Amino acid sequence: MRQLIKSETVRERLDMPKATFERHVKQRTQGMPAPIYIGRARFFDAAEIEAWLTNRAAASSNDRAPERSA
């Protein structure tokens, strides 16, 4: 059984303004997982968010790594 977390919890974890978060959700920026709607409430699958955050952190650290010359 998957664990669902509230949309607001995800936004707080990302520490981003509400408008920016809403844009990321709407455009599925950087492969952001799709939300799950139950009635009017929006949730995310906790495992999908964790995997996305891990991949996002790895990608940003790879972007900052200096290139080595042979």
PDB file of N, CA, C, O and CB in Angstrom:
ATOM      1  N   MET A   1       0.850  -1.176   0.000  1.00  0.00           N
ATOM      2  CA  MET A   1       0.000   0.000   0.000  1.00  0.00           C
ATOM      3  C   MET A   1       0.899   1.245   0.000  1.00  0.00           C
ATOM      4  O   MET A   1       1.826   1.355   0.803  1.00  0.00           O
ATOM      5  CB  MET A   1      -0.969  -0.005   1.233  1.00  0.00           C
ATOM      6  N   ARG A   2       0.613   2.161  -0.897  1.00  0.00           N
ATOM      7  CA  ARG A   2       1.466   3.334  -0.978  1.00  0.00           C
ATOM      8  C   ARG A   2       1.053   4.400   0.030  1.00  0.00           C
ATOM      9  O   ARG A   2      -0.115   4.537   0.394  1.00  0.00           O
ATOM     10  CB  ARG A   2       1.435   3.906  -2.381  1.00  0.00           C
ATOM     11  N   GLN A   3       2.057   5.141   0.460  1.00  0.00           N
ATOM     12  CA  GLN A   3       1.830   6.210   1.420  1.00  0.00           C
ATOM     13  C   GLN A   3       1.676   7.526   0.670  1.00  0.00           C
ATOM     14  O   GLN A   3       2.502   7.868  -0.176  1.00  0.00           O
ATOM     15  CB  GLN A   3       2.988   6.291   2.448  1.00  0.00           C
ATOM     16  N   LEU A   4       0.627   8.251   0.983  1.00  0.00           N
ATOM     17  CA  LEU A   4       0.377   9.534   0.339  1.00  0.00           C
ATOM     18  C   LEU A   4       0.730  10.663   1.299  1.00  0.00           C
ATOM     19  O   LEU A   4       0.473  10.584   2.500  1.00  0.00           O
ATOM     20  CB  LEU A   4      -1.096   9.645  -0.118  1.00  0.00           C
ATOM     21  N   ILE A   5       1.325  11.717   0.740  1.00  0.00           N
ATOM     22  CA  ILE A   5       1.635  12.891   1.539  1.00  0.00           C
ATOM     23  C   ILE A   5       0.958  14.108   0.914  1.00  0.00           C
ATOM     24  O   ILE A   5       0.790  14.188  -0.303  1.00  0.00           O
ATOM     25  CB  ILE A   5       3.172  13.102   1.648  1.00  0.00           C
ATOM     26  N   LYS A   6       0.580  15.037   1.758  1.00  0.00           N
ATOM     27  CA  LYS A   6      -0.130  16.227   1.299  1.00  0.00           C
ATOM     28  C   LYS A   6       0.769  17.074   0.410  1.00  0.00           C
ATOM     29  O   LYS A   6       1.987  17.115   0.582  1.00  0.00           O
ATOM     30  CB  LYS A   6      -0.630  17.052   2.493  1.00  0.00           C
ATOM     31  N   SER A   7       0.148  17.735  -0.523  1.00  0.00           N
ATOM     32  CA  SER A   7       0.838  18.630  -1.434  1.00  0.00           C
ATOM     33  C   SER A   7       1.607  19.708  -0.666  1.00  0.00           C
ATOM     34  O   SER A   7       2.742  20.031  -1.018  1.00  0.00           O
ATOM     35  CB  SER A   7      -0.159  19.273  -2.399  1.00  0.00           C
ATOM     36  N   GLU A   8       1.005  20.250   0.358  1.00  0.00           N
ATOM     37  CA  GLU A   8       1.641  21.303   1.161  1.00  0.00           C
ATOM     38  C   GLU A   8       2.919  20.793   1.840  1.00  0.00           C
ATOM     39  O   GLU A   8       3.889  21.538   1.979  1.00  0.00           O
ATOM     40  CB  GLU A   8       0.657  21.830   2.223  1.00  0.00           C
ATOM     41  N   THR A   9       2.917  19.537   2.255  1.00  0.00           N
ATOM     42  CA  THR A   9       4.096  18.946   2.876  1.00  0.00           C
ATOM     43  C   THR A   9       5.242  18.860   1.879  1.00  0.00           C
ATOM     44  O   THR A   9       6.395  19.120   2.224  1.00  0.00           O
ATOM     45  CB  THR A   9       3.771  17.557   3.430  1.00  0.00           C
ATOM     46  N   VAL A  10       4.922  18.496   0.645  1.00  0.00           N
ATOM     47  CA  VAL A  10       5.942  18.423  -0.401  1.00  0.00           C
ATOM     48  C   VAL A  10       6.492  19.820  -0.669  1.00  0.00           C
ATOM     49  O   VAL A  10       7.705  19.990  -0.788  1.00  0.00           O
ATOM     50  CB  VAL A  10       5.361  17.802  -1.704  1.00  0.00           C
ATOM     51  N   ARG A  11       5.633  20.807  -0.765  1.00  0.00           N
ATOM     52  CA  ARG A  11       6.078  22.181  -1.017  1.00  0.00           C
ATOM     53  C   ARG A  11       6.988  22.681   0.091  1.00  0.00           C
ATOM     54  O   ARG A  11       8.007  23.314  -0.186  1.00  0.00           O
ATOM     55  CB  ARG A  11       4.877  23.112  -1.158  1.00  0.00           C
ATOM     56  N   GLU A  12       6.639  22.409   1.329  1.00  0.00           N
ATOM     57  CA  GLU A  12       7.476  22.814   2.456  1.00  0.00           C
ATOM     58  C   GLU A  12       8.834  22.120   2.414  1.00  0.00           C
ATOM     59  O   GLU A  12       9.862  22.729   2.712  1.00  0.00           O
ATOM     60  CB  GLU A  12       6.771  22.508   3.778  1.00  0.00           C
ATOM     61  N   ARG A  13       8.828  20.867   2.048  1.00  0.00           N
ATOM     62  CA  ARG A  13      10.092  20.121   1.966  1.00  0.00           C
ATOM     63  C   ARG A  13      11.002  20.699   0.884  1.00  0.00           C
ATOM     64  O   ARG A  13      12.222  20.745   1.046  1.00  0.00           O
ATOM     65  CB  ARG A  13       9.820  18.631   1.683  1.00  0.00           C
ATOM     66  N   LEU A  14      10.401  21.137  -0.216  1.00  0.00           N
ATOM     67  CA  LEU A  14      11.176  21.752  -1.292  1.00  0.00           C
ATOM     68  C   LEU A  14      11.569  23.187  -0.957  1.00  0.00           C
ATOM     69  O   LEU A  14      12.448  23.757  -1.604  1.00  0.00           O
ATOM     70  CB  LEU A  14      10.383  21.723  -2.592  1.00  0.00           C
ATOM     71  N   ASP A  15      10.929  23.769   0.042  1.00  0.00           N
ATOM     72  CA  ASP A  15      11.202  25.134   0.473  1.00  0.00           C
ATOM     73  C   ASP A  15      11.126  26.110  -0.694  1.00  0.00           C
ATOM     74  O   ASP A  15      12.069  26.848  -0.980  1.00  0.00           O
ATOM     75  CB  ASP A  15      12.570  25.214   1.134  1.00  0.00           C
ATOM     76  N   MET A  16       9.968  26.088  -1.362  1.00  0.00           N
ATOM     77  CA  MET A  16       9.781  27.006  -2.490  1.00  0.00           C
ATOM     78  C   MET A  16       8.452  27.728  -2.352  1.00  0.00           C
ATOM     79  O   MET A  16       7.517  27.215  -1.737  1.00  0.00           O
ATOM     80  CB  MET A  16       9.846  26.249  -3.838  1.00  0.00           C
ATOM     81  N   PRO A  17       8.372  28.918  -2.928  1.00  0.00           N
ATOM     82  CA  PRO A  17       7.116  29.664  -2.873  1.00  0.00           C
ATOM     83  C   PRO A  17       5.965  28.879  -3.504  1.00  0.00           C
ATOM     84  O   PRO A  17       6.177  28.043  -4.382  1.00  0.00           O
ATOM     85  CB  PRO A  17       7.274  31.010  -3.574  1.00  0.00           C
ATOM     86  N   LYS A  18       4.763  29.158  -3.048  1.00  0.00           N
ATOM     87  CA  LYS A  18       3.584  28.435  -3.518  1.00  0.00           C
ATOM     88  C   LYS A  18       3.413  28.548  -5.029  1.00  0.00           C
ATOM     89  O   LYS A  18       3.125  27.552  -5.691  1.00  0.00           O
ATOM     90  CB  LYS A  18       2.339  28.954  -2.817  1.00  0.00           C
ATOM     91  N   ALA A  19       3.586  29.755  -5.586  1.00  0.00           N
ATOM     92  CA  ALA A  19       3.405  29.938  -7.032  1.00  0.00           C
ATOM     93  C   ALA A  19       4.413  29.115  -7.830  1.00  0.00           C
ATOM     94  O   ALA A  19       4.066  28.536  -8.860  1.00  0.00           O
ATOM     95  CB  ALA A  19       3.537  31.421  -7.400  1.00  0.00           C
ATOM     96  N   THR A  20       5.641  29.061  -7.365  1.00  0.00           N
ATOM     97  CA  THR A  20       6.678  28.274  -8.047  1.00  0.00           C
ATOM     98  C   THR A  20       6.332  26.788  -7.983  1.00  0.00           C
ATOM     99  O   THR A  20       6.452  26.070  -8.976  1.00  0.00           O
ATOM    100  CB  THR A  20       8.074  28.531  -7.412  1.00  0.00           C
ATOM    101  N   PHE A  21       5.904  26.339  -6.808  1.00  0.00           N
ATOM    102  CA  PHE A  21       5.525  24.936  -6.642  1.00  0.00           C
ATOM    103  C   PHE A  21       4.367  24.581  -7.564  1.00  0.00           C
ATOM    104  O   PHE A  21       4.386  23.537  -8.216  1.00  0.00           O
ATOM    105  CB  PHE A  21       5.147  24.647  -5.181  1.00  0.00           C
ATOM    106  N   GLU A  22       3.360  25.446  -7.620  1.00  0.00           N
ATOM    107  CA  GLU A  22       2.206  25.183  -8.480  1.00  0.00           C
ATOM    108  C   GLU A  22       2.620  25.090  -9.945  1.00  0.00           C
ATOM    109  O   GLU A  22       2.091  24.264 -10.689  1.00  0.00           O
ATOM    110  CB  GLU A  22       1.148  26.277  -8.302  1.00  0.00           C
ATOM    111  N   ARG A  23       3.553  25.925 -10.358  1.00  0.00           N
ATOM    112  CA  ARG A  23       4.054  25.882 -11.739  1.00  0.00           C
ATOM    113  C   ARG A  23       4.767  24.553 -12.006  1.00  0.00           C
ATOM    114  O   ARG A  23       4.571  23.943 -13.057  1.00  0.00           O
ATOM    115  CB  ARG A  23       5.015  27.072 -12.010  1.00  0.00           C
ATOM    116  N   HIS A  24       5.590  24.108 -11.057  1.00  0.00           N
ATOM    117  CA  HIS A  24       6.288  22.821 -11.211  1.00  0.00           C
ATOM    118  C   HIS A  24       5.291  21.665 -11.317  1.00  0.00           C
ATOM    119  O   HIS A  24       5.465  20.760 -12.134  1.00  0.00           O
ATOM    120  CB  HIS A  24       7.248  22.583 -10.023  1.00  0.00           C
ATOM    121  N   VAL A  25       4.255  21.701 -10.494  1.00  0.00           N
ATOM    122  CA  VAL A  25       3.244  20.636 -10.519  1.00  0.00           C
ATOM    123  C   VAL A  25       2.511  20.648 -11.854  1.00  0.00           C
ATOM    124  O   VAL A  25       2.319  19.600 -12.470  1.00  0.00           O
ATOM    125  CB  VAL A  25       2.238  20.800  -9.350  1.00  0.00           C
ATOM    126  N   LYS A  26       2.103  21.827 -12.299  1.00  0.00           N
ATOM    127  CA  LYS A  26       1.338  21.935 -13.537  1.00  0.00           C
ATOM    128  C   LYS A  26       2.157  21.516 -14.754  1.00  0.00           C
ATOM    129  O   LYS A  26       1.650  20.826 -15.638  1.00  0.00           O
ATOM    130  CB  LYS A  26       0.839  23.359 -13.717  1.00  0.00           C
ATOM    131  N   GLN A  27       3.420  21.929 -14.801  1.00  0.00           N
ATOM    132  CA  GLN A  27       4.268  21.643 -15.962  1.00  0.00           C
ATOM    133  C   GLN A  27       5.066  20.352 -15.820  1.00  0.00           C
ATOM    134  O   GLN A  27       5.753  19.934 -16.753  1.00  0.00           O
ATOM    135  CB  GLN A  27       5.214  22.788 -16.194  1.00  0.00           C
ATOM    136  N   ARG A  28       4.974  19.714 -14.634  1.00  0.00           N
ATOM    137  CA  ARG A  28       5.736  18.488 -14.343  1.00  0.00           C
ATOM    138  C   ARG A  28       7.224  18.730 -14.601  1.00  0.00           C
ATOM    139  O   ARG A  28       7.908  17.899 -15.200  1.00  0.00           O
ATOM    140  CB  ARG A  28       5.221  17.295 -15.208  1.00  0.00           C
ATOM    141  N   THR A  29       7.707  19.880 -14.138  1.00  0.00           N
ATOM    142  CA  THR A  29       9.084  20.306 -14.315  1.00  0.00           C
ATOM    143  C   THR A  29      10.063  19.288 -13.750  1.00  0.00           C
ATOM    144  O   THR A  29       9.855  18.748 -12.664  1.00  0.00           O
ATOM    145  CB  THR A  29       9.302  21.652 -13.662  1.00  0.00           C
ATOM    146  N   GLN A  30      11.125  19.034 -14.493  1.00  0.00           N
ATOM    147  CA  GLN A  30      12.220  18.136 -14.090  1.00  0.00           C
ATOM    148  C   GLN A  30      11.715  16.754 -13.690  1.00  0.00           C
ATOM    149  O   GLN A  30      12.272  16.113 -12.799  1.00  0.00           O
ATOM    150  CB  GLN A  30      13.001  18.747 -12.931  1.00  0.00           C
ATOM    151  N   GLY A  31      10.653  16.302 -14.356  1.00  0.00           N
ATOM    152  CA  GLY A  31      10.145  14.957 -14.094  1.00  0.00           C
ATOM    153  C   GLY A  31       9.393  14.804 -12.788  1.00  0.00           C
ATOM    154  O   GLY A  31       9.287  13.697 -12.260  1.00  0.00           O
ATOM    155  N   MET A  32       8.871  15.894 -12.262  1.00  0.00           N
ATOM    156  CA  MET A  32       8.132  15.843 -11.000  1.00  0.00           C
ATOM    157  C   MET A  32       6.989  14.836 -11.115  1.00  0.00           C
ATOM    158  O   MET A  32       6.270  14.828 -12.114  1.00  0.00           O
ATOM    159  CB  MET A  32       7.587  17.249 -10.619  1.00  0.00           C
ATOM    160  N   PRO A  33       6.819  13.991 -10.102  1.00  0.00           N
ATOM    161  CA  PRO A  33       5.732  13.006 -10.144  1.00  0.00           C
ATOM    162  C   PRO A  33       4.366  13.670 -10.240  1.00  0.00           C
ATOM    163  O   PRO A  33       4.171  14.786  -9.757  1.00  0.00           O
ATOM    164  CB  PRO A  33       5.783  12.116  -8.912  1.00  0.00           C
ATOM    165  N   ALA A  34       3.444  12.988 -10.855  1.00  0.00           N
ATOM    166  CA  ALA A  34       2.082  13.496 -10.996  1.00  0.00           C
ATOM    167  C   ALA A  34       1.358  13.424  -9.654  1.00  0.00           C
ATOM    168  O   ALA A  34       1.526  12.468  -8.897  1.00  0.00           O
ATOM    169  CB  ALA A  34       1.309  12.699 -12.072  1.00  0.00           C
ATOM    170  N   PRO A  35       0.558  14.438  -9.372  1.00  0.00           N
ATOM    171  CA  PRO A  35      -0.217  14.401  -8.125  1.00  0.00           C
ATOM    172  C   PRO A  35      -1.365  13.398  -8.227  1.00  0.00           C
ATOM    173  O   PRO A  35      -1.779  12.996  -9.313  1.00  0.00           O
ATOM    174  CB  PRO A  35      -0.768  15.802  -7.791  1.00  0.00           C
ATOM    175  N   ILE A  36      -1.852  13.019  -7.069  1.00  0.00           N
ATOM    176  CA  ILE A  36      -2.997  12.117  -6.959  1.00  0.00           C
ATOM    177  C   ILE A  36      -4.109  12.918  -6.300  1.00  0.00           C
ATOM    178  O   ILE A  36      -3.921  13.474  -5.218  1.00  0.00           O
ATOM    179  CB  ILE A  36      -2.648  10.803  -6.135  1.00  0.00           C
ATOM    180  N   TYR A  37      -5.254  12.975  -6.943  1.00  0.00           N
ATOM    181  CA  TYR A  37      -6.371  13.738  -6.405  1.00  0.00           C
ATOM    182  C   TYR A  37      -7.376  12.798  -5.756  1.00  0.00           C
ATOM    183  O   TYR A  37      -7.785  11.793  -6.336  1.00  0.00           O
ATOM    184  CB  TYR A  37      -7.045  14.572  -7.510  1.00  0.00           C
ATOM    185  N   ILE A  38      -7.760  13.155  -4.538  1.00  0.00           N
ATOM    186  CA  ILE A  38      -8.826  12.452  -3.829  1.00  0.00           C
ATOM    187  C   ILE A  38      -9.835  13.540  -3.491  1.00  0.00           C
ATOM    188  O   ILE A  38      -9.634  14.349  -2.585  1.00  0.00           O
ATOM    189  CB  ILE A  38      -8.298  11.671  -2.521  1.00  0.00           C
ATOM    190  N   GLY A  39     -10.910  13.532  -4.240  1.00  0.00           N
ATOM    191  CA  GLY A  39     -11.845  14.644  -4.142  1.00  0.00           C
ATOM    192  C   GLY A  39     -11.149  15.892  -4.645  1.00  0.00           C
ATOM    193  O   GLY A  39     -10.627  15.907  -5.760  1.00  0.00           O
ATOM    194  N   ARG A  40     -11.135  16.935  -3.839  1.00  0.00           N
ATOM    195  CA  ARG A  40     -10.452  18.172  -4.214  1.00  0.00           C
ATOM    196  C   ARG A  40      -9.051  18.258  -3.608  1.00  0.00           C
ATOM    197  O   ARG A  40      -8.299  19.188  -3.898  1.00  0.00           O
ATOM    198  CB  ARG A  40     -11.278  19.375  -3.779  1.00  0.00           C
ATOM    199  N   ALA A  41      -8.712  17.295  -2.778  1.00  0.00           N
ATOM    200  CA  ALA A  41      -7.411  17.301  -2.110  1.00  0.00           C
ATOM    201  C   ALA A  41      -6.341  16.700  -3.023  1.00  0.00           C
ATOM    202  O   ALA A  41      -6.597  15.737  -3.746  1.00  0.00           O
ATOM    203  CB  ALA A  41      -7.480  16.521  -0.777  1.00  0.00           C
ATOM    204  N   ARG A  42      -5.146  17.279  -2.979  1.00  0.00           N
ATOM    205  CA  ARG A  42      -4.044  16.811  -3.826  1.00  0.00           C
ATOM    206  C   ARG A  42      -2.962  16.204  -2.943  1.00  0.00           C
ATOM    207  O   ARG A  42      -2.542  16.788  -1.944  1.00  0.00           O
ATOM    208  CB  ARG A  42      -3.463  17.975  -4.690  1.00  0.00           C
ATOM    209  N   PHE A  43      -2.525  15.014  -3.341  1.00  0.00           N
ATOM    210  CA  PHE A  43      -1.495  14.279  -2.619  1.00  0.00           C
ATOM    211  C   PHE A  43      -0.428  13.823  -3.609  1.00  0.00           C
ATOM    212  O   PHE A  43      -0.612  13.885  -4.824  1.00  0.00           O
ATOM    213  CB  PHE A  43      -2.102  13.065  -1.857  1.00  0.00           C
ATOM    214  N   PHE A  44       0.688  13.366  -3.058  1.00  0.00           N
ATOM    215  CA  PHE A  44       1.746  12.759  -3.856  1.00  0.00           C
ATOM    216  C   PHE A  44       2.125  11.441  -3.208  1.00  0.00           C
ATOM    217  O   PHE A  44       2.010  11.276  -1.994  1.00  0.00           O
ATOM    218  CB  PHE A  44       2.983  13.703  -3.981  1.00  0.00           C
ATOM    219  N   ASP A  45       2.576  10.507  -4.028  1.00  0.00           N
ATOM    220  CA  ASP A  45       3.085   9.236  -3.529  1.00  0.00           C
ATOM    221  C   ASP A  45       4.438   9.512  -2.874  1.00  0.00           C
ATOM    222  O   ASP A  45       5.343  10.034  -3.524  1.00  0.00           O
ATOM    223  CB  ASP A  45       3.207   8.164  -4.682  1.00  0.00           C
ATOM    224  N   ALA A  46       4.581   9.170  -1.605  1.00  0.00           N
ATOM    225  CA  ALA A  46       5.799   9.473  -0.845  1.00  0.00           C
ATOM    226  C   ALA A  46       7.035   8.845  -1.483  1.00  0.00           C
ATOM    227  O   ALA A  46       8.082   9.489  -1.548  1.00  0.00           O
ATOM    228  CB  ALA A  46       5.657   8.985   0.597  1.00  0.00           C
ATOM    229  N   ALA A  47       6.936   7.598  -1.957  1.00  0.00           N
ATOM    230  CA  ALA A  47       8.079   6.923  -2.564  1.00  0.00           C
ATOM    231  C   ALA A  47       8.494   7.605  -3.863  1.00  0.00           C
ATOM    232  O   ALA A  47       9.687   7.727  -4.140  1.00  0.00           O
ATOM    233  CB  ALA A  47       7.752   5.453  -2.825  1.00  0.00           C
ATOM    234  N   GLU A  48       7.532   8.049  -4.658  1.00  0.00           N
ATOM    235  CA  GLU A  48       7.852   8.744  -5.911  1.00  0.00           C
ATOM    236  C   GLU A  48       8.539  10.080  -5.637  1.00  0.00           C
ATOM    237  O   GLU A  48       9.476  10.455  -6.343  1.00  0.00           O
ATOM    238  CB  GLU A  48       6.576   8.970  -6.742  1.00  0.00           C
ATOM    239  N   ILE A  49       8.075  10.795  -4.617  1.00  0.00           N
ATOM    240  CA  ILE A  49       8.691  12.078  -4.262  1.00  0.00           C
ATOM    241  C   ILE A  49      10.116  11.850  -3.768  1.00  0.00           C
ATOM    242  O   ILE A  49      11.026  12.587  -4.149  1.00  0.00           O
ATOM    243  CB  ILE A  49       7.854  12.812  -3.181  1.00  0.00           C
ATOM    244  N   GLU A  50      10.322  10.843  -2.929  1.00  0.00           N
ATOM    245  CA  GLU A  50      11.674  10.549  -2.431  1.00  0.00           C
ATOM    246  C   GLU A  50      12.623  10.217  -3.576  1.00  0.00           C
ATOM    247  O   GLU A  50      13.749  10.714  -3.618  1.00  0.00           O
ATOM    248  CB  GLU A  50      11.636   9.384  -1.430  1.00  0.00           C
ATOM    249  N   ALA A  51      12.171   9.378  -4.503  1.00  0.00           N
ATOM    250  CA  ALA A  51      13.008   9.014  -5.652  1.00  0.00           C
ATOM    251  C   ALA A  51      13.301  10.242  -6.511  1.00  0.00           C
ATOM    252  O   ALA A  51      14.427  10.420  -6.974  1.00  0.00           O
ATOM    253  CB  ALA A  51      12.321   7.920  -6.502  1.00  0.00           C
ATOM    254  N   TRP A  52      12.302  11.081  -6.723  1.00  0.00           N
ATOM    255  CA  TRP A  52      12.489  12.291  -7.527  1.00  0.00           C
ATOM    256  C   TRP A  52      13.483  13.238  -6.864  1.00  0.00           C
ATOM    257  O   TRP A  52      14.352  13.796  -7.535  1.00  0.00           O
ATOM    258  CB  TRP A  52      11.146  13.005  -7.744  1.00  0.00           C
ATOM    259  N   LEU A  53      13.359  13.421  -5.548  1.00  0.00           N
ATOM    260  CA  LEU A  53      14.282  14.292  -4.828  1.00  0.00           C
ATOM    261  C   LEU A  53      15.712  13.750  -4.880  1.00  0.00           C
ATOM    262  O   LEU A  53      16.663  14.517  -5.033  1.00  0.00           O
ATOM    263  CB  LEU A  53      13.832  14.453  -3.374  1.00  0.00           C
ATOM    264  N   THR A  54      15.862  12.447  -4.754  1.00  0.00           N
ATOM    265  CA  THR A  54      17.182  11.825  -4.818  1.00  0.00           C
ATOM    266  C   THR A  54      17.803  12.033  -6.194  1.00  0.00           C
ATOM    267  O   THR A  54      18.968  12.416  -6.306  1.00  0.00           O
ATOM    268  CB  THR A  54      17.090  10.323  -4.495  1.00  0.00           C
ATOM    269  N   ASN A  55      17.022  11.778  -7.237  1.00  0.00           N
ATOM    270  CA  ASN A  55      17.525  11.972  -8.605  1.00  0.00           C
ATOM    271  C   ASN A  55      17.847  13.433  -8.884  1.00  0.00           C
ATOM    272  O   ASN A  55      18.833  13.742  -9.553  1.00  0.00           O
ATOM    273  CB  ASN A  55      16.504  11.467  -9.623  1.00  0.00           C
ATOM    274  N   ARG A  56      17.023  14.318  -8.377  1.00  0.00           N
ATOM    275  CA  ARG A  56      17.232  15.747  -8.571  1.00  0.00           C
ATOM    276  C   ARG A  56      18.515  16.206  -7.870  1.00  0.00           C
ATOM    277  O   ARG A  56      19.276  16.999  -8.425  1.00  0.00           O
ATOM    278  CB  ARG A  56      16.022  16.540  -8.048  1.00  0.00           C
ATOM    279  N   ALA A  57      18.752  15.713  -6.667  1.00  0.00           N
ATOM    280  CA  ALA A  57      19.966  16.075  -5.923  1.00  0.00           C
ATOM    281  C   ALA A  57      21.204  15.523  -6.619  1.00  0.00           C
ATOM    282  O   ALA A  57      22.230  16.199  -6.701  1.00  0.00           O
ATOM    283  CB  ALA A  57      19.892  15.551  -4.473  1.00  0.00           C
ATOM    284  N   ALA A  58      21.106  14.290  -7.120  1.00  0.00           N
ATOM    285  CA  ALA A  58      22.241  13.691  -7.827  1.00  0.00           C
ATOM    286  C   ALA A  58      22.546  14.459  -9.108  1.00  0.00           C
ATOM    287  O   ALA A  58      23.711  14.674  -9.443  1.00  0.00           O
ATOM    288  CB  ALA A  58      21.956  12.214  -8.151  1.00  0.00           C
ATOM    289  N   ALA A  59      21.518  14.868  -9.813  1.00  0.00           N
ATOM    290  CA  ALA A  59      21.711  15.615 -11.057  1.00  0.00           C
ATOM    291  C   ALA A  59      22.349  16.974 -10.782  1.00  0.00           C
ATOM    292  O   ALA A  59      23.221  17.411 -11.533  1.00  0.00           O
ATOM    293  CB  ALA A  59      20.371  15.798 -11.786  1.00  0.00           C
ATOM    294  N   SER A  60      21.924  17.642  -9.717  1.00  0.00           N
ATOM    295  CA  SER A  60      22.499  18.956  -9.422  1.00  0.00           C
ATOM    296  C   SER A  60      23.935  18.835  -8.941  1.00  0.00           C
ATOM    297  O   SER A  60      24.746  19.723  -9.205  1.00  0.00           O
ATOM    298  CB  SER A  60      21.660  19.682  -8.375  1.00  0.00           C
ATOM    299  N   SER A  61      24.270  17.758  -8.240  1.00  0.00           N
ATOM    300  CA  SER A  61      25.659  17.595  -7.804  1.00  0.00           C
ATOM    301  C   SER A  61      26.548  17.228  -8.989  1.00  0.00           C
ATOM    302  O   SER A  61      27.725  17.589  -9.005  1.00  0.00           O
ATOM    303  CB  SER A  61      25.761  16.515  -6.703  1.00  0.00           C
ATOM    304  N   ASN A  62      26.016  16.524  -9.972  1.00  0.00           N
ATOM    305  CA  ASN A  62      26.781  16.204 -11.190  1.00  0.00           C
ATOM    306  C   ASN A  62      27.025  17.454 -12.017  1.00  0.00           C
ATOM    307  O   ASN A  62      28.066  17.583 -12.661  1.00  0.00           O
ATOM    308  CB  ASN A  62      26.042  15.151 -12.037  1.00  0.00           C
ATOM    309  N   ASP A  63      26.069  18.374 -12.001  1.00  0.00           N
ATOM    310  CA  ASP A  63      26.219  19.623 -12.747  1.00  0.00           C
ATOM    311  C   ASP A  63      27.312  20.500 -12.151  1.00  0.00           C
ATOM    312  O   ASP A  63      27.959  21.264 -12.867  1.00  0.00           O
ATOM    313  CB  ASP A  63      24.899  20.384 -12.775  1.00  0.00           C
ATOM    314  N   ARG A  64      27.515  20.391 -10.850  1.00  0.00           N
ATOM    315  CA  ARG A  64      28.503  21.231 -10.171  1.00  0.00           C
ATOM    316  C   ARG A  64      29.880  20.604 -10.088  1.00  0.00           C
ATOM    317  O   ARG A  64      30.843  21.281  -9.729  1.00  0.00           O
ATOM    318  CB  ARG A  64      28.032  21.550  -8.795  1.00  0.00           C
ATOM    319  N   ALA A  65      29.993  19.331 -10.411  1.00  0.00           N
ATOM    320  CA  ALA A  65      31.284  18.640 -10.294  1.00  0.00           C
ATOM    321  C   ALA A  65      32.258  19.189 -11.343  1.00  0.00           C
ATOM    322  O   ALA A  65      31.903  19.323 -12.514  1.00  0.00           O
ATOM    323  CB  ALA A  65      31.106  17.097 -10.466  1.00  0.00           C
ATOM    324  N   PRO A  66      33.482  19.506 -10.919  1.00  0.00           N
ATOM    325  CA  PRO A  66      34.455  20.003 -11.898  1.00  0.00           C
ATOM    326  C   PRO A  66      34.895  18.891 -12.830  1.00  0.00           C
ATOM    327  O   PRO A  66      34.979  17.725 -12.445  1.00  0.00           O
ATOM    328  CB  PRO A  66      35.674  20.609 -11.193  1.00  0.00           C
ATOM    329  N   GLU A  67      35.174  19.281 -14.065  1.00  0.00           N
ATOM    330  CA  GLU A  67      35.635  18.298 -15.049  1.00  0.00           C
ATOM    331  C   GLU A  67      37.110  18.030 -14.823  1.00  0.00           C
ATOM    332  O   GLU A  67      37.878  18.936 -14.502  1.00  0.00           O
ATOM    333  CB  GLU A  67      35.383  18.791 -16.502  1.00  0.00           C
ATOM    334  N   ARG A  68      37.496  16.772 -14.997  1.00  0.00           N
ATOM    335  CA  ARG A  68      38.895  16.390 -14.841  1.00  0.00           C
ATOM    336  C   ARG A  68      39.539  16.289 -16.207  1.00  0.00           C
ATOM    337  O   ARG A  68      38.935  15.792 -17.157  1.00  0.00           O
ATOM    338  CB  ARG A  68      39.027  15.056 -14.075  1.00  0.00           C
ATOM    339  N   SER A  69      40.745  16.753 -16.297  1.00  0.00           N
ATOM    340  CA  SER A  69      41.457  16.608 -17.555  1.00  0.00           C
ATOM    341  C   SER A  69      42.336  15.370 -17.488  1.00  0.00           C
ATOM    342  O   SER A  69      42.889  15.032 -16.441  1.00  0.00           O
ATOM    343  CB  SER A  69      42.299  17.867 -17.866  1.00  0.00           C
ATOM    344  N   ALA A  70      42.449  14.704 -18.626  1.00  0.00           N
ATOM    345  CA  ALA A  70      43.186  13.428 -18.660  1.00  0.00           C
ATOM    346  C   ALA A  70      44.670  13.645 -18.830  1.00  0.00           C
ATOM    347  O   ALA A  70      45.434  12.681 -18.879  1.00  0.00           O
ATOM    348  CB  ALA A  70      42.671  12.542 -19.785  1.00  0.00           C
TER     349      ALA A  70
END
